[in-house]
Amino acid sequence: MILWLILFLLIIGISFILALRSMKDYQEIPEKAKAEYGLFLIRQTENFDADVLNSIGKFILDKGLIISVERLFKGSEAALTIFGPKEILDKFSQSLNLLELEDYMYELDTQDIAIWELGIKSSKNLQFDNPNNIFKNLSELGKEDQFFWQVILGARKDKEDLLFQTQIRAAIYCKDPVKMKTLVALLQNLKLGELTKVPQPFSAEQMMGFFKQRSLSKDSNGPILTADGIMSLLRI
């Protein structure tokens, strides 16, 4: 009995140490403390194209900042939002008809949310010209069910090309546990081109924290894409 107790405590101790190391390695790039960030609804979605994204990308590249472009679905309704430095997004406020929002993620109960990350196993320099469209599989969403598609972007230069390092997260909000299992099975196992679900060493609470923070880690498994690739990934 004493031996089993010692083994149990040893396992708990090792798990705790590994979790601490994982959190230590999960560093956000770049630090968002450099600028004041805000979350905005893009009301003029037809104006949000690869050219606009490239323009925003040049600003965040110069300042070492990030943005997060997010598609939100609730039942049959959909919206597009962008999270980024207010100083930069203000330059596009009129053309995109931006409306600042309160962060919707803070209003949801963590116990009713499933969150996962998507990445790639092979080369990170890919073009997503024709990935399977994840959004056509949302017909199972009930009136109050919600799906979140978060694409975090950090700009980088490759010779003369502007590229974006991505970190992609998806989340389902559903208060019905049985329905939640159905939605998770439907959406979590989809193969989107080269994208696939990334095994995570983090708890649900930690994943929720990353989702709220819009954090971009140094070891992101997300693909490196052009602006056109990002637009294809968002399917706007």
CYANA upper distance limits for C-alpha pairs under 8 A (distance plus 0.5 A):
  1 MET  CA      5 LEU  CA      6.83
  2 ILE  CA      6 ILE  CA      6.71
  3 LEU  CA      7 LEU  CA      6.73
  4 TRP  CA      8 PHE  CA      6.57
  5 LEU  CA      9 LEU  CA      6.72
  6 ILE  CA     10 LEU  CA      6.58
  7 LEU  CA     11 ILE  CA      6.70
  8 PHE  CA     12 ILE  CA      6.79
  9 LEU  CA     13 GLY  CA      6.61
 10 LEU  CA     14 ILE  CA      6.72
 11 ILE  CA     15 SER  CA      6.63
 12 ILE  CA     16 PHE  CA      6.70
 13 GLY  CA     17 ILE  CA      6.83
 14 ILE  CA     18 LEU  CA      6.70
 15 SER  CA     19 ALA  CA      6.64
 16 PHE  CA     20 LEU  CA      6.79
 17 ILE  CA     21 ARG  CA      6.79
 18 LEU  CA     22 SER  CA      6.65
 19 ALA  CA     23 MET  CA      6.82
 19 ALA  CA    201 PRO  CA      7.89
 19 ALA  CA    202 PHE  CA      7.81
 20 LEU  CA     24 LYS  CA      6.69
 21 ARG  CA     25 ASP  CA      6.71
 22 SER  CA     26 TYR  CA      6.73
 22 SER  CA    201 PRO  CA      7.81
 22 SER  CA    202 PHE  CA      8.31
 23 MET  CA     27 GLN  CA      8.25
 26 TYR  CA    217 SER  CA      6.14
 26 TYR  CA    218 LYS  CA      7.58
 26 TYR  CA    219 ASP  CA      8.19
 27 GLN  CA    216 LEU  CA      8.14
 27 GLN  CA    217 SER  CA      5.76
 27 GLN  CA    218 LYS  CA      6.73
 28 GLU  CA    215 SER  CA      5.90
 28 GLU  CA    216 LEU  CA      5.59
 28 GLU  CA    217 SER  CA      5.32
 28 GLU  CA    218 LYS  CA      7.37
 29 ILE  CA     65 LEU  CA      8.41
 29 ILE  CA     66 ILE  CA      8.37
 29 ILE  CA    154 GLY  CA      8.48
 29 ILE  CA    215 SER  CA      7.75
 29 ILE  CA    216 LEU  CA      5.89
 29 ILE  CA    217 SER  CA      6.38
 29 ILE  CA    218 LYS  CA      6.97
 30 PRO  CA     64 GLY  CA      6.64
 30 PRO  CA     65 LEU  CA      6.08
 30 PRO  CA     66 ILE  CA      7.20
 30 PRO  CA    154 GLY  CA      8.47
 30 PRO  CA    216 LEU  CA      7.97
 31 GLU  CA     65 LEU  CA      7.77
 32 LYS  CA     36 GLU  CA      8.07
 32 LYS  CA     37 TYR  CA      7.90
 32 LYS  CA     65 LEU  CA      7.19
 32 LYS  CA     66 ILE  CA      8.00
 34 LYS  CA     65 LEU  CA      8.25
 35 ALA  CA     85 PRO  CA      6.41
 35 ALA  CA     86 LYS  CA      8.30
 35 ALA  CA     87 GLU  CA      8.43
 36 GLU  CA     85 PRO  CA      6.08
 36 GLU  CA     86 LYS  CA      6.53
 36 GLU  CA     87 GLU  CA      8.09
 37 TYR  CA     83 PHE  CA      7.40
 37 TYR  CA     84 GLY  CA      5.62
 37 TYR  CA     85 PRO  CA      4.77
 37 TYR  CA     86 LYS  CA      5.89
 38 GLY  CA     83 PHE  CA      6.11
 38 GLY  CA     84 GLY  CA      6.22
 38 GLY  CA     85 PRO  CA      6.88
 38 GLY  CA     86 LYS  CA      6.33
 38 GLY  CA    100 GLU  CA      7.45
 38 GLY  CA    101 LEU  CA      8.31
 39 LEU  CA     81 THR  CA      7.49
 39 LEU  CA     82 ILE  CA      6.36
 39 LEU  CA     83 PHE  CA      4.81
 39 LEU  CA     84 GLY  CA      7.22
 39 LEU  CA    100 GLU  CA      6.27
 39 LEU  CA    101 LEU  CA      6.08
 39 LEU  CA    102 GLU  CA      7.53
 39 LEU  CA    103 ASP  CA      7.19
 40 PHE  CA     81 THR  CA      5.95
 40 PHE  CA     82 ILE  CA      5.83
 40 PHE  CA     83 PHE  CA      6.72
 40 PHE  CA     98 LEU  CA      6.27
 40 PHE  CA     99 LEU  CA      5.67
 40 PHE  CA    100 GLU  CA      4.74
 40 PHE  CA    101 LEU  CA      5.95
 41 LEU  CA     79 ALA  CA      7.98
 41 LEU  CA     80 LEU  CA      6.65
 41 LEU  CA     81 THR  CA      4.88
 41 LEU  CA     82 ILE  CA      7.04
 41 LEU  CA     98 LEU  CA      6.03
 41 LEU  CA     99 LEU  CA      5.54
 41 LEU  CA    100 GLU  CA      6.80
 41 LEU  CA    101 LEU  CA      7.21
 42 ILE  CA     79 ALA  CA      8.30
 42 ILE  CA     80 LEU  CA      6.17
 42 ILE  CA     81 THR  CA      5.87
 42 ILE  CA     82 ILE  CA      7.47
 42 ILE  CA     96 LEU  CA      6.27
 42 ILE  CA     97 ASN  CA      6.72
 42 ILE  CA     98 LEU  CA      5.53
 42 ILE  CA     99 LEU  CA      7.36
 43 ARG  CA     80 LEU  CA      8.25
 43 ARG  CA     96 LEU  CA      6.81
 43 ARG  CA     97 ASN  CA      5.84
 43 ARG  CA     98 LEU  CA      6.59
 43 ARG  CA     99 LEU  CA      7.89
 44 GLN  CA     48 PHE  CA      7.70
 44 GLN  CA     95 SER  CA      7.73
 44 GLN  CA     96 LEU  CA      5.25
 44 GLN  CA     97 ASN  CA      5.99
 44 GLN  CA     98 LEU  CA      8.23
 45 THR  CA     80 LEU  CA      7.79
 45 THR  CA     96 LEU  CA      7.21
 45 THR  CA    236 ILE  CA      8.22
 47 ASN  CA     52 VAL  CA      8.23
 47 ASN  CA     95 SER  CA      7.30
 47 ASN  CA     96 LEU  CA      6.56
 48 PHE  CA     52 VAL  CA      6.47
 48 PHE  CA     53 LEU  CA      7.68
 48 PHE  CA     96 LEU  CA      7.12
 49 ASP  CA     53 LEU  CA      6.77
 49 ASP  CA    231 MET  CA      7.48
 50 ALA  CA     54 ASN  CA      6.54
 50 ALA  CA    227 ALA  CA      5.49
 50 ALA  CA    228 ASP  CA      5.92
 50 ALA  CA    230 ILE  CA      8.44
 50 ALA  CA    231 MET  CA      6.98
 51 ASP  CA     55 SER  CA      6.77
 51 ASP  CA    227 ALA  CA      8.10
 52 VAL  CA     56 ILE  CA      6.77
 53 LEU  CA     57 GLY  CA      6.43
 53 LEU  CA    227 ALA  CA      6.66
 54 ASN  CA     58 LYS  CA      6.76
 54 ASN  CA    162 LEU  CA      7.77
 54 ASN  CA    227 ALA  CA      6.59
 55 SER  CA     59 PHE  CA      7.27
 56 ILE  CA     60 ILE  CA      6.90
 56 ILE  CA     88 ILE  CA      7.75
 56 ILE  CA     89 LEU  CA      8.20
 57 GLY  CA     61 LEU  CA      6.44
 57 GLY  CA    154 GLY  CA      8.34
 57 GLY  CA    155 ALA  CA      6.12
 57 GLY  CA    162 LEU  CA      8.05
 57 GLY  CA    164 PHE  CA      8.35
 58 LYS  CA     62 ASP  CA      6.76
 58 LYS  CA    155 ALA  CA      7.86
 58 LYS  CA    162 LEU  CA      8.20
 59 PHE  CA     63 LYS  CA      6.95
 59 PHE  CA     88 ILE  CA      7.38
 60 ILE  CA     64 GLY  CA      6.09
 60 ILE  CA     65 LEU  CA      5.25
 60 ILE  CA     66 ILE  CA      6.60
 60 ILE  CA     67 ILE  CA      8.38
 60 ILE  CA     88 ILE  CA      8.33
 60 ILE  CA    154 GLY  CA      8.01
 60 ILE  CA    155 ALA  CA      7.05
 61 LEU  CA     65 LEU  CA      7.07
 61 LEU  CA    154 GLY  CA      7.95
 61 LEU  CA    155 ALA  CA      5.59
 61 LEU  CA    156 ARG  CA      6.78
 64 GLY  CA    154 GLY  CA      8.48
 64 GLY  CA    155 ALA  CA      8.42
 65 LEU  CA     85 PRO  CA      8.19
 65 LEU  CA    154 GLY  CA      7.31
 66 ILE  CA     84 GLY  CA      7.07
 66 ILE  CA     85 PRO  CA      8.34
 66 ILE  CA    152 ILE  CA      7.71
 66 ILE  CA    153 LEU  CA      6.16
 66 ILE  CA    154 GLY  CA      5.36
 66 ILE  CA    155 ALA  CA      7.82
 67 ILE  CA     82 ILE  CA      7.57
 67 ILE  CA     83 PHE  CA      6.03
 67 ILE  CA     84 GLY  CA      4.99
 67 ILE  CA     85 PRO  CA      7.88
 67 ILE  CA    152 ILE  CA      6.36
 67 ILE  CA    153 LEU  CA      5.86
 67 ILE  CA    154 GLY  CA      7.40
 68 SER  CA     82 ILE  CA      6.14
 68 SER  CA     83 PHE  CA      5.43
 68 SER  CA     84 GLY  CA      7.00
 68 SER  CA    150 GLN  CA      7.16
 68 SER  CA    151 VAL  CA      6.04
 68 SER  CA    152 ILE  CA      4.61
 68 SER  CA    153 LEU  CA      6.41
 68 SER  CA    214 ARG  CA      7.13
 69 VAL  CA     80 LEU  CA      7.95
 69 VAL  CA     81 THR  CA      6.43
 69 VAL  CA     82 ILE  CA      4.99
 69 VAL  CA     83 PHE  CA      6.89
 69 VAL  CA    150 GLN  CA      6.64
 69 VAL  CA    151 VAL  CA      5.81
 69 VAL  CA    152 ILE  CA      6.85
 69 VAL  CA    153 LEU  CA      8.33
 70 GLU  CA     80 LEU  CA      6.34
 70 GLU  CA     81 THR  CA      5.70
 70 GLU  CA     82 ILE  CA      6.62
 70 GLU  CA    148 PHE  CA      7.49
 70 GLU  CA    149 TRP  CA      5.95
 70 GLU  CA    150 GLN  CA      5.00
 70 GLU  CA    151 VAL  CA      6.58
 71 ARG  CA     78 ALA  CA      7.66
 71 ARG  CA     79 ALA  CA      6.37
 71 ARG  CA     80 LEU  CA      5.20
 71 ARG  CA     81 THR  CA      6.94
 71 ARG  CA    148 PHE  CA      6.52
 71 ARG  CA    149 TRP  CA      5.61
 71 ARG  CA    150 GLN  CA      7.21
 71 ARG  CA    234 LEU  CA      7.84
 72 LEU  CA     78 ALA  CA      6.02
 72 LEU  CA     79 ALA  CA      5.68
 72 LEU  CA     80 LEU  CA      6.78
 72 LEU  CA     81 THR  CA      8.25
 72 LEU  CA    146 GLN  CA      7.81
 72 LEU  CA    147 PHE  CA      6.48
 72 LEU  CA    148 PHE  CA      5.36
 72 LEU  CA    149 TRP  CA      6.99
 73 PHE  CA     77 GLU  CA      6.19
 73 PHE  CA     78 ALA  CA      4.93
 73 PHE  CA     79 ALA  CA      7.10
 73 PHE  CA    146 GLN  CA      5.91
 73 PHE  CA    147 PHE  CA      5.55
 73 PHE  CA    148 PHE  CA      6.98
 74 LYS  CA     78 ALA  CA      6.89
 74 LYS  CA    141 LEU  CA      7.89
 74 LYS  CA    142 GLY  CA      8.36
 74 LYS  CA    143 LYS  CA      7.11
 74 LYS  CA    144 GLU  CA      6.75
 74 LYS  CA    145 ASP  CA      6.20
 74 LYS  CA    146 GLN  CA      4.89
 74 LYS  CA    147 PHE  CA      7.09
 75 GLY  CA    141 LEU  CA      5.74
 75 GLY  CA    142 GLY  CA      5.65
 75 GLY  CA    143 LYS  CA      4.69
 75 GLY  CA    144 GLU  CA      6.51
 75 GLY  CA    145 ASP  CA      6.34
 75 GLY  CA    146 GLN  CA      7.10
 76 SER  CA    139 SER  CA      8.19
 76 SER  CA    141 LEU  CA      8.11
 76 SER  CA    143 LYS  CA      7.65
 84 GLY  CA     88 ILE  CA      8.11
 84 GLY  CA     89 LEU  CA      7.22
 85 PRO  CA     89 LEU  CA      6.69
 86 LYS  CA     90 ASP  CA      6.25
 87 GLU  CA     91 LYS  CA      7.79
 88 ILE  CA     92 PHE  CA      8.09
 89 LEU  CA     93 SER  CA      6.70
 92 PHE  CA     96 LEU  CA      6.45
 92 PHE  CA     97 ASN  CA      8.39
 92 PHE  CA     98 LEU  CA      8.28
 93 SER  CA     97 ASN  CA      5.87
 93 SER  CA     98 LEU  CA      5.44
 94 GLN  CA     98 LEU  CA      7.39
103 ASP  CA    107 GLU  CA      8.23
104 TYR  CA    108 LEU  CA      7.83
105 MET  CA    212 LYS  CA      6.94
106 TYR  CA    212 LYS  CA      8.07
108 LEU  CA    112 ASP  CA      8.16
108 LEU  CA    113 ILE  CA      8.38
108 LEU  CA    173 TYR  CA      8.31
109 ASP  CA    113 ILE  CA      7.51
110 THR  CA    204 ALA  CA      8.35
110 THR  CA    205 GLU  CA      7.61
110 THR  CA    208 MET  CA      7.65
112 ASP  CA    173 TYR  CA      6.19
112 ASP  CA    174 CYS  CA      6.09
112 ASP  CA    175 LYS  CA      5.86
112 ASP  CA    176 ASP  CA      8.50
112 ASP  CA    177 PRO  CA      8.29
113 ILE  CA    171 ALA  CA      7.16
113 ILE  CA    172 ILE  CA      6.04
113 ILE  CA    173 TYR  CA      5.07
113 ILE  CA    174 CYS  CA      7.09
114 ALA  CA    171 ALA  CA      5.96
114 ALA  CA    172 ILE  CA      5.79
114 ALA  CA    173 TYR  CA      7.25
114 ALA  CA    184 VAL  CA      7.90
114 ALA  CA    204 ALA  CA      8.02
115 ILE  CA    169 ARG  CA      7.59
115 ILE  CA    170 ALA  CA      6.26
115 ILE  CA    171 ALA  CA      4.79
115 ILE  CA    172 ILE  CA      7.16
115 ILE  CA    204 ALA  CA      7.68
115 ILE  CA    207 MET  CA      7.07
115 ILE  CA    208 MET  CA      7.50
116 TRP  CA    169 ARG  CA      6.25
116 TRP  CA    170 ALA  CA      6.09
116 TRP  CA    171 ALA  CA      7.00
116 TRP  CA    188 GLN  CA      8.20
116 TRP  CA    197 LYS  CA      7.43
116 TRP  CA    198 VAL  CA      7.86
116 TRP  CA    200 GLN  CA      8.37
116 TRP  CA    207 MET  CA      8.01
117 GLU  CA    167 GLN  CA      8.25
117 GLU  CA    168 ILE  CA      6.28
117 GLU  CA    169 ARG  CA      4.81
117 GLU  CA    170 ALA  CA      6.78
117 GLU  CA    197 LYS  CA      6.38
117 GLU  CA    198 VAL  CA      6.04
117 GLU  CA    199 PRO  CA      8.42
117 GLU  CA    200 GLN  CA      8.32
118 LEU  CA    167 GLN  CA      8.13
118 LEU  CA    168 ILE  CA      5.94
118 LEU  CA    169 ARG  CA      6.55
118 LEU  CA    170 ALA  CA      8.20
118 LEU  CA    195 LEU  CA      6.54
118 LEU  CA    196 THR  CA      5.81
118 LEU  CA    197 LYS  CA      5.00
118 LEU  CA    198 VAL  CA      5.81
118 LEU  CA    221 ASN  CA      7.88
118 LEU  CA    222 GLY  CA      7.25
119 GLY  CA    167 GLN  CA      8.04
119 GLY  CA    168 ILE  CA      7.49
119 GLY  CA    194 GLU  CA      8.45
119 GLY  CA    195 LEU  CA      5.76
119 GLY  CA    196 THR  CA      6.15
119 GLY  CA    197 LYS  CA      6.92
119 GLY  CA    198 VAL  CA      6.43
119 GLY  CA    220 SER  CA      8.23
119 GLY  CA    221 ASN  CA      5.03
119 GLY  CA    222 GLY  CA      4.87
119 GLY  CA    223 PRO  CA      7.16
120 ILE  CA    124 LYS  CA      7.52
120 ILE  CA    194 GLU  CA      6.30
120 ILE  CA    195 LEU  CA      5.59
120 ILE  CA    196 THR  CA      6.70
120 ILE  CA    221 ASN  CA      6.38
120 ILE  CA    222 GLY  CA      6.66
120 ILE  CA    223 PRO  CA      6.94
121 LYS  CA    194 GLU  CA      8.25
121 LYS  CA    221 ASN  CA      8.09
123 SER  CA    223 PRO  CA      8.41
124 LYS  CA    221 ASN  CA      8.49
124 LYS  CA    222 GLY  CA      7.75
124 LYS  CA    223 PRO  CA      5.04
124 LYS  CA    224 ILE  CA      5.80
125 ASN  CA    223 PRO  CA      6.82
125 ASN  CA    224 ILE  CA      5.62
125 ASN  CA    225 LEU  CA      6.95
126 LEU  CA    223 PRO  CA      6.97
126 LEU  CA    224 ILE  CA      7.07
126 LEU  CA    225 LEU  CA      6.77
127 GLN  CA    225 LEU  CA      6.75
127 GLN  CA    226 THR  CA      8.00
127 GLN  CA    229 GLY  CA      5.98
128 PHE  CA    193 GLY  CA      7.63
128 PHE  CA    225 LEU  CA      8.41
128 PHE  CA    229 GLY  CA      5.66
128 PHE  CA    230 ILE  CA      8.21
128 PHE  CA    232 SER  CA      6.70
128 PHE  CA    233 LEU  CA      6.99
129 ASP  CA    229 GLY  CA      6.80
129 ASP  CA    232 SER  CA      6.56
130 ASN  CA    193 GLY  CA      8.06
130 ASN  CA    232 SER  CA      7.72
131 PRO  CA    192 LEU  CA      5.89
131 PRO  CA    193 GLY  CA      5.17
131 PRO  CA    232 SER  CA      8.20
131 PRO  CA    233 LEU  CA      7.89
132 ASN  CA    191 LYS  CA      7.84
132 ASN  CA    192 LEU  CA      5.53
132 ASN  CA    193 GLY  CA      6.70
133 ASN  CA    137 ASN  CA      8.27
133 ASN  CA    192 LEU  CA      7.75
133 ASN  CA    235 ARG  CA      8.00
134 ILE  CA    138 LEU  CA      8.11
134 ILE  CA    187 LEU  CA      8.08
134 ILE  CA    190 LEU  CA      8.00
134 ILE  CA    192 LEU  CA      7.65
137 ASN  CA    186 LEU  CA      8.26
137 ASN  CA    187 LEU  CA      7.86
140 GLU  CA    183 LEU  CA      7.70
141 LEU  CA    145 ASP  CA      5.92
141 LEU  CA    146 GLN  CA      7.52
141 LEU  CA    183 LEU  CA      8.15
144 GLU  CA    174 CYS  CA      7.88
145 ASP  CA    172 ILE  CA      8.04
145 ASP  CA    173 TYR  CA      6.28
145 ASP  CA    174 CYS  CA      5.50
145 ASP  CA    175 LYS  CA      8.18
146 GLN  CA    172 ILE  CA      6.27
146 GLN  CA    173 TYR  CA      5.46
146 GLN  CA    174 CYS  CA      7.19
147 PHE  CA    170 ALA  CA      7.89
147 PHE  CA    171 ALA  CA      6.24
147 PHE  CA    172 ILE  CA      5.14
147 PHE  CA    173 TYR  CA      6.85
148 PHE  CA    170 ALA  CA      6.01
148 PHE  CA    171 ALA  CA      5.53
148 PHE  CA    172 ILE  CA      6.95
149 TRP  CA    168 ILE  CA      8.04
149 TRP  CA    169 ARG  CA      6.71
149 TRP  CA    170 ALA  CA      5.25
149 TRP  CA    171 ALA  CA      7.31
150 GLN  CA    168 ILE  CA      6.18
150 GLN  CA    169 ARG  CA      5.62
150 GLN  CA    170 ALA  CA      6.59
151 VAL  CA    166 THR  CA      6.90
151 VAL  CA    167 GLN  CA      6.38
151 VAL  CA    168 ILE  CA      5.18
151 VAL  CA    169 ARG  CA      7.15
152 ILE  CA    166 THR  CA      5.91
152 ILE  CA    167 GLN  CA      5.56
152 ILE  CA    168 ILE  CA      6.82
152 ILE  CA    214 ARG  CA      7.17
152 ILE  CA    215 SER  CA      8.06
152 ILE  CA    216 LEU  CA      7.19
153 LEU  CA    164 PHE  CA      6.20
153 LEU  CA    165 GLN  CA      6.14
153 LEU  CA    166 THR  CA      5.36
153 LEU  CA    167 GLN  CA      7.31
153 LEU  CA    216 LEU  CA      8.24
154 GLY  CA    164 PHE  CA      5.90
154 GLY  CA    165 GLN  CA      5.61
154 GLY  CA    166 THR  CA      7.13
154 GLY  CA    216 LEU  CA      8.22
155 ALA  CA    162 LEU  CA      7.40
155 ALA  CA    163 LEU  CA      6.31
155 ALA  CA    164 PHE  CA      5.04
155 ALA  CA    165 GLN  CA      6.81
156 ARG  CA    162 LEU  CA      6.47
156 ARG  CA    163 LEU  CA      5.78
156 ARG  CA    164 PHE  CA      6.48
156 ARG  CA    165 GLN  CA      7.72
157 LYS  CA    161 ASP  CA      6.32
157 LYS  CA    162 LEU  CA      5.41
157 LYS  CA    163 LEU  CA      6.51
158 ASP  CA    162 LEU  CA      6.90
158 ASP  CA    163 LEU  CA      7.40
162 LEU  CA    226 THR  CA      7.18
162 LEU  CA    227 ALA  CA      8.47
163 LEU  CA    224 ILE  CA      6.97
163 LEU  CA    225 LEU  CA      6.03
163 LEU  CA    226 THR  CA      5.31
163 LEU  CA    227 ALA  CA      7.56
164 PHE  CA    224 ILE  CA      5.93
164 PHE  CA    225 LEU  CA      5.76
164 PHE  CA    226 THR  CA      6.64
164 PHE  CA    227 ALA  CA      7.83
165 GLN  CA    222 GLY  CA      7.36
165 GLN  CA    223 PRO  CA      6.92
165 GLN  CA    224 ILE  CA      5.08
165 GLN  CA    225 LEU  CA      7.21
166 THR  CA    216 LEU  CA      8.27
166 THR  CA    220 SER  CA      7.80
166 THR  CA    221 ASN  CA      8.45
166 THR  CA    222 GLY  CA      5.34
166 THR  CA    223 PRO  CA      6.32
166 THR  CA    224 ILE  CA      6.64
166 THR  CA    225 LEU  CA      8.07
167 GLN  CA    216 LEU  CA      6.63
167 GLN  CA    217 SER  CA      8.31
167 GLN  CA    220 SER  CA      6.40
167 GLN  CA    221 ASN  CA      7.37
167 GLN  CA    222 GLY  CA      5.30
167 GLN  CA    223 PRO  CA      8.27
168 ILE  CA    222 GLY  CA      6.71
169 ARG  CA    211 PHE  CA      7.79
172 ILE  CA    180 MET  CA      8.21
172 ILE  CA    183 LEU  CA      8.10
172 ILE  CA    184 VAL  CA      7.85
173 TYR  CA    180 MET  CA      8.22
174 CYS  CA    179 LYS  CA      7.69
174 CYS  CA    180 MET  CA      6.11
175 LYS  CA    180 MET  CA      7.89
176 ASP  CA    180 MET  CA      6.49
177 PRO  CA    181 LYS  CA      6.94
178 VAL  CA    182 THR  CA      7.23
179 LYS  CA    183 LEU  CA      6.77
180 MET  CA    184 VAL  CA      6.55
181 LYS  CA    185 ALA  CA      6.61
182 THR  CA    186 LEU  CA      6.70
183 LEU  CA    187 LEU  CA      6.53
184 VAL  CA    188 GLN  CA      5.79
184 VAL  CA    189 ASN  CA      8.42
185 ALA  CA    189 ASN  CA      6.75
186 LEU  CA    190 LEU  CA      7.60
188 GLN  CA    197 LYS  CA      7.40
189 ASN  CA    196 THR  CA      8.16
189 ASN  CA    197 LYS  CA      7.66
190 LEU  CA    196 THR  CA      7.81
191 LYS  CA    195 LEU  CA      6.59
191 LYS  CA    196 THR  CA      6.17
192 LEU  CA    196 THR  CA      7.22
198 VAL  CA    221 ASN  CA      8.29
202 PHE  CA    206 GLN  CA      6.34
202 PHE  CA    207 MET  CA      6.86
203 SER  CA    207 MET  CA      6.75
204 ALA  CA    208 MET  CA      6.61
205 GLU  CA    209 GLY  CA      6.76
206 GLN  CA    210 PHE  CA      6.86
207 MET  CA    211 PHE  CA      6.67
208 MET  CA    212 LYS  CA      6.71
209 GLY  CA    213 GLN  CA      6.60
210 PHE  CA    214 ARG  CA      6.43
210 PHE  CA    215 SER  CA      6.05
211 PHE  CA    215 SER  CA      7.55
216 LEU  CA    220 SER  CA      7.41
225 LEU  CA    229 GLY  CA      5.85
225 LEU  CA    230 ILE  CA      6.79
226 THR  CA    230 ILE  CA      6.88
227 ALA  CA    231 MET  CA      6.77
228 ASP  CA    232 SER  CA      6.79
229 GLY  CA    233 LEU  CA      6.68
230 ILE  CA    234 LEU  CA      6.72
231 MET  CA    235 ARG  CA      6.51
231 MET  CA    236 ILE  CA      7.15
232 SER  CA    236 ILE  CA      7.96
